[in-house]
Amino acid sequence: MLRFGGEATRKVQEKKDRWEAAIAGAEREVLEAFLSLPAPQKKVAREVILALVKANAPSASER
């Protein structure tokens, strides 16, 4: 085992556990569907999501 392998592995697992606990239901279903897509479709989905975020971000005058 690497010198810090056990500690690093434990920290990664803790972060993974927190991430999985925070995502449930519909969000988990969407993420699993996204992960099953081929790379070109993942790129399109990412671009759509980022465009939606940008469109819904408050403008500088609204802040």
Secondary structure, DSSP 8 states (H G I E B T S, - for coil): --TTHHHHHHHHHHHHHHHHHH--HHHHHHHHHHHHS-HHHHHHHHHHHHHHHHHHS--TTT-
